[in-house]
Amino acid sequence: MVKQLIVGDAMHELATTRRILERLPEEHMTWKPHVKSMTLGGLATHLINLLNWQVAIFHYPEFDLSTVPLRREPLERREEVLKEFDANVIKLEKLLAECDEKTLGEEWTLRNGDHIILRQPRAIALRTFGLSHMVHHRAQLGVYFRLLDIPVPGLYGPSADEEVK
């Protein structure tokens, strides 16, 4: 039952993330709301990186942020974003299908060199470092859309841009 809950939660969050990525406006991929903000394309690309990191939770006992670049070049086309997102969802689905509750309970470590950021069971790391982190940045993308007057999809029910039926 625990695995079923974890898999269902992950698949729901990934599906709602894809819904917002489907609306990426290619003409605004270099736009950002503030000098300290990521570009819209950079934020969408970061969502893909978070999915890569979710896959890493099941491939490795730890993940060292000091060994990966802080930012990769932002993708510029919606099709590129969706293609990579979908490929990574397939990888994560396969890993979740193959794992058991023992694997979900195994300790996983997120570090930056010698500094331990978190040490948690894989299931909790997936939720906190993976999914909750993704939800946070997905919400930022929704704010970008609102500022650009792009209809925001409903994620947990209708949005202000959708008719209630």
Disulfide bonds with the S-S distance in Angstrom:
none
